[in-house]
């Protein structure tokens, strides 16, 4: 199959990450391009790129801007390439100091990236737990020069995982992504494994997360996850490769937070916590597997096995610390969200109460000149930046569901079949009742409740 991995592909897993960190277009690192590059000469070192040395050859800084999607280096045709490979003598790979060395961030919350090796220098970005970086310079001092994503800068080395631990941890945090390969048209994402039911399109170079084991891909479709949910793309339309979490620039952070709600921030923190938990679980399983080899009395083990078990245990401990730290951050963000939601809900209730006594008008939405029940809730929430439809049944689909009236808090929507109001606390609600009573306060359970929906949470 087009996407079945081989020994060459396995040897190139860090190539794409290095390319991404160095600014090379990620979609240039598709399977076919990397397989093709693996049969060429490295134009910088002059070495033949083989499955055995591909990782060290292809991740050289100078090579990355040259080897790309569909490019050939010096061997322009198959005959020349075959002659070069057959006649190649055994050449050494890049010198040890030129090999890539990865580091993985392990801060309590985040690790600042500075322009210079000084706490007083400008902060240009952040590494969060389990973000991956390339070490550019590490002289053994407090500061390490790294490259991650779009950034090159200095971080405090005590918060970095290095060496064998970083190599293993980086394998655990990576994920498969698919890049649109078709330069002429956008790639279609389908709801099912069918040409029908297109749910969205993906532009060239845009990445989407792959949700299946690519070793098992045999039917020409790849399962992916998108903002609109699970979908499928044709394997012939995309390139699948490995991606690593990398640093966030100061500009990206500003853009992410500038218009974010407290819920957005809480959701982002929870997503990081969930991912860190998954990594910790995977690391624990690796450690258990490695330990079982050493502890098996019926099987001889080597020093390498012992070293692997030691490394896996250290990584499992680090991953669990990251999971614990990100959970604390997520819990704090959730508490902030709930506090904000409670305060905003109270403000909604108080705002709504000032219109008690104003008239009920079927089909209306004026808080002063007349409104019906859904027009009332719609108009009240519009003053807090929330757009609700002018239909009580549709409003039941907004926010999150609350199990019972005892769990309701001010600002929640109290939904009935054919009616809706706003909870104000103490078992009471305010609503546009009818033409006789207008906007009034009533017991929230004066009739059977269909649903309770929390808009601010």
N, C-alpha and C positions, 0 to 999 in steps of 0.2 A: 504493500500500500504506500501511497505517497507520504503518509505521515508516520509510518512505522519507524521507530527509533533504531539506530544502529550504534555500533561502537564509536563511530566517528561523531555522531550527534551527541552521545553521552560525554565524549571528551570535550565538547564545545559549550557546555552549559554556562560557564562563566564568561564566555565570549560576548554573548548578548548583553549581559549585565554590564560588562566593561564598556561595550559600545554605547549603551544607554547613558552611562555615567560620563562618557566623553563627548557626547553630543552627536554621535552617529545616528542617523535615523533608524529606529528600532525595526521598522518594517523591512529594512535592508538585510536583516539577519534571518530570513526565512530558511526553511529546511533545505530547499533545493540550492539556494545560494551558498549556504554553508557547506553542503556536500561538494559543490563545485569548487569552492575555495580550498577545500581540504585536499584537492588533487593538484593544486597549483604550487608554484614557488612562492615563498615569502619574499617580496621584493625588497625588503629591508635587510634581512639576514642572508638571503640567498639559499636558505635551506628548503628542501622539499617538505611540504606539510603532509604529515601522515597521521593516522589515528593516534599513534603513540605520542607525538610531539605537538599535536594540533592546538592544545590548550595554551601552551607556552608561546608557540609561534604566533597565533592569531590575536593574542591579547596585547601584543607590544603596542606602545603608544603610536609609533609611527605607522604601523600597519593599519590600524583602525580606520583612518580617513581614506585608505586606499581600497581595501577589500570591502566590497559591498554587494548589494543585490544585483545579480546578473553580470557582475564585472569579472573579467579575467585579468590576471596580472601579466606575466611574461609568456606563458605557454598559451598561445592564441588558438591553436587548433589541437585536435585530439592526437594526431600523429606526433607533433612536437612534444606535447605533454607526456605521451607514453615513452618517448625516447629519453626525455629528461629524467623521468622517474626510474626507468630501468637502469640508466647509466649513473645514477646518483651515488656518490660515495657516502659513507656514514659521516654525517656532520653533526656537530654538537648543536643543541638548542640554544636559546638565549641564555646569557650568563645569569647566574642565580639572582644577582641584584636587579636584573631586568624583569624577573618573573613577578606576576601580580601577587599582591598579598592583600587579602581581604580583612576587614574588621567589621564587627557588628556592635551597634550601640547598645549599651546596657546602663542607661541613666535611671535615676529614681523617677523622673518625670520626662525631661527632655535634656538634650545636650546642645548647647549653643555652639555654632560655628562662627569663628572670628576671622577677620581679615588678616590679623597678625597674632603671633603667639603671646598675647597679653589680654587679661580680662578687661582692660580699658579700651581695647580696640573695638571697631564696629562689629555688631552681630549681624551676619548676612543670612542666617538660616538656622534650622534646628534639625537634629537627629532625634527621632523618638525610639523607644525600645524596639529592638530587632531590625532597625534600619541598617542597610548594608553600605559600606564605603570601601574604596580602594585606598590603601596606605601609600602615600607618595614619599613621605620622609618621616622616619622615626629614629631619632638619634639617642633615644633613651632618656630624654628630658621629660618634663611634665607635659609638653605639648607635642602633638602629632599632626603632621600635615596630611590631609585626606582629600579625596574627591568623591562626591556622592551626588547623583543627579546632575544638576546644572552647576553645582557649587564646588569650588576649591577653596579650602581654608584650614584653620587650625582648631583643634579640639583638645580638651584635657584627656590625656591617654588613659588615666585611671578608670574612665567610664567606657572603655572599649574592650571588647572581647577579641583576642587575636589568635594567631597560630592555628593549631589543629582544632581548637574549640570553635574558632570563627568559621573554619572551613565546613565543619559539621552543621553548625547553627545556620549558616547561610543556605545550606541545602534544605533545611527544614522550613525556612521562611519564604522560599521562592514559590512561585505559582506559574502555571501554564497560562499564556495569553495568546489570543489569535489576532493577527493584524490583517486588515483588508489588503489584498494583493492586487486587485484589479485596478489598473490605472485609468481605465476608460469609463467605468461605471461604479456607482456605489454598490457595496455588497449588501444583499438582502438578508435580514434575520427573520426566520420563519417561526411560527408558533409550533409547527409540527414538522416532521421529516417529510415535507412535501413542498412542491413549487408554489402551492397556494398558501394563503394565510400569512402574508408578509406583515410583521408587526413593527418593523423599523428598518432603517438602512444605516450602514456604517461607511464613512468616507475612507479613502485611502490613507493608511498610516494610523488610523484610529484603532485602539486596542480594546478588546473585550475579553473577559475572563472565561477560560475553558473549564467546564465542570465535569469532564470525564477523563478517564485514564486513556491517554492517546495510544497506548499499546493495544487497546481493545477496539480501536476505531477501524471498522471494516465495511461500513455501509455507505460511505461517502458523505456522511453528515456528522457534524461536531456539535455537541451540546454546549451552550454558552449561557452565561448569566448577564443580564443587562438591567438598566434602571427600570425597564418595563417588565421584568421577570425573565423566566427561563425561555430560551429559544434555541434555534438550530441554524447553522450556516453550512453551506456546501464546502467540503474540505478543499476542493479545487480552487476556491475563491480566496483562501486565506493562507497565511503562513503561521505555524504554531511554534512558539519558542518559550523560553523561561524568562521570567521577570522578577525583580527583587524590589522590596520597598527601599526607597532612597530618601535623601534629605528634602525638606520643604524649605524653599527660599523665603526670605522675609516678605517679598512681594506676594507670593502664593499664600502665605499665612494671613497677610492683611486682607487679601481678596476673599479668603475662606471665611474670615471672621467678620468682616465689615458689615455684611448684610445678613449674617446668620442670626437666627433666633436662638433662645436658650435651648430649645428642643434640638435644633441643628447641632449645636455644640455637644449636647448630651448624646445625641445619636452617633456623632463622630467618635466621641470618647468610648462609647459602648462597642462600636465596631472594632476599635483598636484593642479593647479588652478581650473581645471574643476571639480575635485573631491570635493574640498572645496566649490565650488559654489553649487554643488548638495547637500552637507550637509547643507549649509546655507538655501537653498530652503526648504529642508525637515524640518529643525528646525523652520523656519518661519510658515510652515503649522501646525506643532505641537503646536506652541504658539497660533496661531489663533484658533485652535480647543479647546485648554484648556481655552482660554479667553472667547470663546462663551458659555461655560458651566457656567462660573461665571456671565456673563453678561445677561444670559437668565432670564428674570423677571418671567417667568411662571414656572420655575423649581427651586426647592430649591437646594442650593449648600452647601457643607460642608467646614470646615477649610482645609481639605485635598485638596479639589478642588482648593481653593484659593492658597494653597501652590504649587500645581502642576502647576497652571497658572503662578505663580511668577517664578518658576524654569524654565518653558518652555520659558518664555520671556527672562530670563537671558541667557539661552543657545542659543536662536536665535540671540541675540546681539553678543555673543562671536563668534558664527559660522560666522556671517557676517563680523566681524573684521578679522577672519582667511581668509575668502574668499577675502577680500579686499587686505590683505597683500600678499597672494600668487599670486594675479593678478598683483600686482606691480612687484613682482619677475619675473613672466612670461613675462610681457611686457619688462622689462629690458633685459632679456635673448633674447627675440625676436629682440630687437634693436641691441644687440651685434651680433646676427646671421646675420642680414641684413647688418650691417656695414662690417662684415667679408666677407660676400658674395659679396658685392660691390667691396671691395678691391681685392678679389681674382679674380673676373670677369675681373676687369681692368688689372690685371696681366696676365690673359689668353690672352686677346686681344693684349697686348703689345708683349707677347711672340710670338703669331701667326704672327704679322706683320713683324717680322725679316726674314720671309721666302718668302716674296713677291718677285716674279721674278724667283723662282725655278720652275722646270718643272712639268707638269701634266703627270701622267702615270696611265692609267686605271688599277685598281686592286692593285696599289702601296700604300705604307703607309710610305715612306721615305720623311721626310721634306726637305731633301737636294737633293736626287737623283731622286725623282719623286713620286707623290701620286695622287690619285683621291680625289673627294670631301669628302667622308665619311672617307677615310683613313687619310686625312688632319685633320679633326676635332678629329678623334680618336687619332692620334699621338700627337696633341697639348694637349688634355686633359689628356693623359697618363702621361705627365710631371707634372701633378697636382694631381696624384693619382686616377684619374677617369678612369674606364674601359668602353669605349663605343664600341658597335659592329661595324664591318666594313660593315655597310649597312645603307643608309640614312633613309629608312622607319623605321627601328628599333630604330634609335636614337630619333625619335619623341616620343618614350615612356619613355624617361629618364627625370629626373627633374620634374619641375612643369610648367604648362602652363601659358603664359603671354598673356593677352587679345589683345594687339595691339602694333604696332611698337613704338608708342609714350610712351609706358610703358617699352620698352626694355632698357636694360643697357648693357654695355660692357661685353663680355663673354657669352652672351646668344646665343643659337643655333638658327639660322634662317633656318627654314625647308621649302623646296618646295617639290613638287611631283617629285621625281627623282633627288633631289639635296639638299645640305646642306652647310651652311657657318657659320662664327662666327661674331657676331655683335661687332663693335668697337666704336660705338657712332656716334652722329650727322647724323643718318640715313644711315650710311655706314656699310659695312661688308667686311671681308676678306675671300676668299674661293679659292679652287683649281678649276678653272673655266673650262678649256678645254685644249686640246693639243696645240692649237695655242697661248693662252694667259698665260697658266700656273697658278701659284698662284698670285692672283691680288686683288685689292680693287675695289668694285662696290657699287652702291646704293643698299641698302637692299631690296628695293621694286621694283627692276628692272623687276621682274615678280611676279605673284600672290603667296603670302605667304601661305603655308599650316598650319604652326604652329610656335610658338616661345616658346622655352623651356629654362628654367633657371636651370642650374645645381648646381650652388652655391647660396644658398638662406638662 
